[in-house]
């Protein structure tokens, strides 16, 4: 079972913040400078009717329209995200079904599908900008012949082996989607990033479903309620066992 995945970019680092501020400053300068050049070029093009001013007017005019469009798109996107409107997954609360059809999650509206987090996951969702990630990994009871506690011990141990300075919380016993579950919080460091995981293992009718979410440790306070709510929306959608393969002969 491949368990090596993590938040890719530390958006809380000083380097990221410095780059963000520098990019923002350049954007603001362009936002004001290009329209000013456009106005100057337009006035001179009208007065002098020279080809150079006309070309400058056309180019800066197109650039101004492009900047206005980007600015409008950014404002609308920010408003939609803040207001909890859909950003690519359909209506708010619309469930997303796993690739094997066995489970589903009702993600927050600002999440989207994120293929590439884990090649064995049947669901991969999140928001990279907010460092919020969720995957679902399913093992059939034919693949793992053990109890819920034994399965959770195996998966938490495997994850902790991949982390530096890993710590494991006390287990929380709960019900998720009407099924028994165990939940742990795991904190550790990987590739220089401090990560906090919320691991919830649900015992389904015919398999164990590991709902694993994570974020950067500095973002825990903001992300935790979102990660818990998404995890608690888990449902098993395939109550029947798969049909056995026909025997030879």
C-alpha positions in Angstrom: 0.0 0.0 0.0 1.6 3.3 -1.1 1.4 5.9 1.6 3.9 8.5 0.5 2.0 11.7 -0.2 2.1 15.1 1.3 1.3 18.8 0.8 3.5 19.9 -2.1 4.1 23.6 -1.3 4.6 25.3 2.1 2.5 28.4 1.4 3.1 29.6 5.0 6.9 29.8 4.5 8.8 33.1 4.4 10.1 32.4 0.9 6.5 31.8 -0.4 5.3 35.0 1.3 8.1 37.0 -0.1 7.4 35.7 -3.6 3.7 36.3 -3.2 4.3 39.9 -2.1 6.7 40.6 -4.9 4.3 39.2 -7.5 1.5 41.2 -6.0 3.5 44.4 -6.2 4.4 43.8 -9.8 0.8 43.1 -10.6 -0.4 46.3 -9.0 2.2 48.3 -10.9 1.1 46.8 -14.2 -2.5 47.2 -13.3 -2.1 51.0 -13.0 0.8 51.6 -15.5 -0.6 50.0 -18.6 -4.0 51.9 -18.5 -2.0 55.1 -18.0 0.1 54.4 -21.0 -3.0 53.5 -23.0 -4.6 56.8 -22.2 -1.5 58.7 -23.1 -1.2 56.8 -26.4 -4.8 57.3 -27.2 -4.6 61.1 -26.7 -1.5 61.3 -28.8 -2.9 59.0 -31.5 -5.9 61.2 -31.9 -3.9 64.4 -31.9 -0.9 63.4 -33.9 -2.2 60.5 -36.0 1.2 58.8 -36.0 1.5 55.1 -36.6 3.6 54.5 -33.5 1.1 56.0 -31.2 -1.7 54.1 -32.9 0.1 50.8 -32.5 0.9 51.6 -28.9 -2.7 52.5 -28.3 -3.9 49.2 -29.7 -1.4 47.1 -27.8 -1.9 48.8 -24.4 -5.7 48.8 -25.0 -5.7 45.0 -25.5 -3.5 44.6 -22.4 -5.8 46.8 -20.4 -8.8 44.7 -21.4 -6.9 41.6 -20.5 -6.0 43.0 -17.0 -9.6 44.0 -16.5 -10.7 40.5 -17.3 -8.2 38.9 -15.0 -9.1 41.3 -12.2 -12.9 40.6 -12.7 -12.2 36.8 -12.8 -10.2 37.0 -9.5 -12.9 39.0 -7.7 -15.7 36.7 -8.8 -13.7 33.6 -7.9 -12.8 35.0 -4.5 -16.4 35.9 -3.9 -17.7 32.5 -5.0 -15.1 30.7 -2.8 -15.7 32.8 0.2 -19.5 32.5 -0.2 -19.3 28.7 -0.5 -20.5 28.6 -4.1 -19.5 25.9 -6.6 -16.1 25.9 -8.1 -16.1 22.8 -10.2 -17.8 20.0 -8.2 -21.4 20.9 -8.9 -23.9 22.1 -6.3 -22.9 22.6 -2.7 -22.8 19.2 -0.9 -23.0 17.2 -4.2 -21.4 13.8 -3.4 -18.4 12.6 -5.4 -18.3 8.8 -6.0 -15.1 6.8 -5.9 -13.5 5.3 -9.0 -14.6 1.8 -7.8 -18.1 2.9 -7.1 -17.9 1.6 -3.5 -17.8 4.9 -1.5 -18.6 8.6 -1.8 -17.7 11.9 -0.1 -19.6 15.2 0.0 -16.7 17.6 -0.3 -16.8 21.4 0.4 -17.7 23.4 -2.6 -14.2 24.9 -3.1 -12.6 21.4 -3.4 -11.9 19.7 -6.7 -10.6 16.3 -7.9 -6.8 16.0 -7.5 -5.5 13.0 -9.4 -1.9 12.2 -8.5 -2.1 12.3 -4.7 -1.9 8.5 -4.4 -2.0 6.0 -7.2 -4.0 3.5 -5.1 -6.6 5.9 -3.9 -10.2 5.6 -5.2 -11.0 9.2 -4.2 -8.6 12.1 -4.4 -9.9 15.6 -3.5 -8.8 18.8 -2.0 -7.7 22.4 -2.5 -3.9 23.0 -3.0 -4.2 26.7 -2.4 -5.6 26.0 1.1 -3.4 22.9 1.6 -6.5 20.7 2.2 -6.3 17.1 0.9 -8.4 13.9 1.2 -8.0 10.5 -0.2 -9.9 7.2 0.3 -8.0 3.9 0.3 -10.0 0.6 0.4 -8.9 -2.9 1.3 -11.4 -5.7 0.9 -11.8 -8.1 3.8 -10.4 -10.8 1.5 -7.2 -8.7 1.2 -7.0 -8.0 4.9 -8.2 -10.7 7.2 -8.4 -8.8 10.5 -10.3 -6.5 12.8 -10.9 -2.7 12.5 -8.3 -2.1 15.2 -5.8 -4.3 13.5 -6.2 -2.6 10.1 -5.9 0.8 11.7 -2.8 -0.2 13.6 -1.2 -1.4 10.3 -2.0 1.7 8.3 -1.1 4.2 11.1 2.2 2.4 11.6 2.9 2.5 7.9 2.3 6.2 7.7 4.3 7.0 10.8 7.3 5.1 9.4 7.3 7.5 6.5 7.4 10.6 8.8 10.1 12.1 11.0 9.3 12.8 14.7 5.8 11.3 14.2 3.3 11.3 17.1 0.0 9.5 17.3 -3.1 10.6 19.3 -5.3 8.4 21.3 -8.0 6.6 19.2 -11.4 8.1 18.8 -14.2 5.5 18.4 -17.1 6.8 16.3 -19.7 6.0 13.6 -19.3 7.3 10.1 -22.0 6.8 7.5 -23.7 4.4 9.9 -20.6 2.2 10.1 -18.0 1.6 12.9 -14.9 3.7 12.7 -11.6 4.5 14.4 -9.9 8.0 14.1 -6.4 9.1 14.9 -4.5 12.4 14.5 -1.0 11.9 13.3 1.6 14.7 13.3 5.0 14.5 11.7 7.5 16.0 9.3 8.3 14.9 5.7 10.7 16.6 3.3 11.0 19.6 5.6 7.2 20.2 6.0 5.3 19.8 9.2 2.1 17.9 8.3 -0.9 17.0 10.4 -3.1 14.0 9.3 -6.6 13.0 10.3 -7.0 9.3 9.6 -10.4 7.7 9.9 -10.8 4.0 9.1 -14.3 2.8 8.5 -15.2 -0.9 8.6 -17.6 -1.5 5.7 -19.6 -4.5 5.0 -17.0 -6.1 2.8 -13.9 -3.9 3.3 -12.0 -1.4 5.3 -12.0 2.2 4.0 -9.3 4.5 5.1 -10.3 8.2 4.8 -7.1 10.1 5.1 -7.0 13.9 5.2 -4.1 16.2 5.8 -2.8 19.8 5.8 0.2 21.8 6.9 0.6 22.1 10.6 0.4 26.0 10.6 -3.0 25.7 8.8 -4.5 23.2 11.2 -6.9 25.6 12.9 -8.5 26.7 9.7 -8.5 23.4 7.9 -9.5 21.0 10.7 -13.2 21.7 10.7 -13.3 21.4 6.9 -11.4 18.1 7.0 -13.5 16.6 9.7 -16.8 17.6 8.0 -15.6 16.1 4.7 -14.6 12.9 6.4 -17.8 12.6 8.3 -19.8 12.8 5.0 -18.3 9.5 4.0 -20.8 6.9 2.8 -20.4 3.3 1.6 -22.3 3.0 -1.6 -21.8 -0.7 -2.5 -23.2 -2.8 0.3 -23.2 -6.0 -1.7 -20.0 -8.0 -2.1 -18.6 -8.3 -5.6 -19.6 -11.4 -7.5 -17.0 -14.2 -7.3 -15.0 -14.9 -10.5 -16.2 -18.0 -12.3 -14.2 -21.1 -11.6 -12.4 -23.0 -14.3 -13.8 -26.2 -15.7 
